Amino acid sequence: MLWNILGMFWTGPKIAFWRQAALDCGCTNKAGNTILLHSSISGAWVNLEFALKPLEISQDCRSLTVQFYWLPGKVYPHSTSLTSAPAFGQINTARFTFNNSRTNSSMRSGDTVVLQTKNPRNLPLPSFQLLEMQ
């Protein structure tokens, strides 16, 4: 059913790509579906305070560049049109604050972050496809 609903918004090849990634990963408690985050950042992730948009993975699978976006959090309006654009804030309005170590300033929507691993076989990066589905 999920895959049929996604077909209302994306093309068949894109959905097939995501479906295969989900089936290959098993989708729960697998390395390809895991991001190790600091405890303060993990809380924001669980509370839907931000999202990561995958941009590029290196050929050696040792780095994954993602774009950071603040989200409104667990806000559930009574009704929302499925065609309405999601709300992305430029700055954080929640109780979390993250600093961009490259710019020494607060994280803003659109900032890029590079996730890295020294061992892509035993410590793989998160799945590009599963991050894209988020």
N, C-alpha and C positions, 0 to 999 in steps of 0.2 A: 504494500500500500504506500509506504514512504516513497518508493522509487517512482510510482505513478504520480504522486503529488509533485515531486520535484520536476517531473516532465512538463508541468504547467509553466515552469520558469526557465528551465535550461534544456539544452539539446540532448538528444539521445546519447551521442558519444561521450559527452561530459558526464552524464549520469552513469553510464556504463563504467567509465573510468573510476568514479567515486565508489560505485558498488563493488568493483573488483578490489579496490584498496581496503574497503571495510571488510570484505570477506577474507582477504589475505591476512589482514591484521587480526581478525577475530574481534576487534573493536573494544575489548575490555582487558585491562591488565596485561597488555602486550607492549613491548618496547616501542613499536611504531606509533603507539597511541599514548605515549607518555612524555611529559615535559617536567623536568625537575626544576622546581622554582623555590626561591627563598620563602619561608613560611608567611611573611607579610604579603608577598606577591601572590602566593597560592590562594590566600583568602580572597583577594580581589578577583582572581580567576574563577573560583568557585561561585562567587556572588555575581558573576557576569558583569563585572565593572569594566573589563577591557577585552579586546579581541586581537588576534594576530593574523594578519593576512600574509600568506607566503608569497614571496616575490621571486626568489631564485635559490636553487640548490647547486652547490659546486659539483663539478664532474666527479671528484673523488669522494663526494658525500660527507665531507668533513665540516662544511658550513652551510647554514640555511639562513638566508636573509629574509626577514619578515618586517611587515609594517605594523606599527602599534596604533590602536584606536581605542579611545575611551568610549564606553557605552553607558547608557543611562542606568544600568544595573537591573535589579529584579523589579522592574516597573511593568505591570500588566494592565494596560487600559481595558476598559470594558469591551470596547470593540475597536478594531484597527483594520483598515483596508489592506488586503494582501498586496496591493500594488503601491502602497505608500513607501517612501524611502525610509530606511532606518535612521534613527537619530544618532549622530556622532557628534560629540562635543570636542572642541579644540583643546580645552583644558579640563582637568579633572574637577568634578563637583562633588565627589564622594569623600569618604574619610581616608582614602589612600593617597599617598604621595610617592612617586617614583622619580628618581633622578636619572637623567641621561648622562652616563659617565663620559661620553665623548664631548658633550657640549657643556657639562657641568650646570645644566638647567633642568627644570621639571619636564617630565615627559609630556609631549603633546601629541594629539592625533596626527598621524602621518609620519612620525619619527620612525626611523628604521633601526632594527636591532639585528645583530648577527648571532645566531645560535651556533655553537661549535662543539665538535667532539674530536678526540684524538684517535678514537677507535670506532669507526663506523660499523664494524661487524658486531662487536660485543656491546657497544654503547651507541646504538643508532640515533640519529636525529629524529624528531617527530616526523610522521608521514606528511609530506607536502599535500597529498590529496585529502587526508583527513582534516588538516588545518584549513584547507580551502573550503571544505564543507561547512565548517563552523560558521 
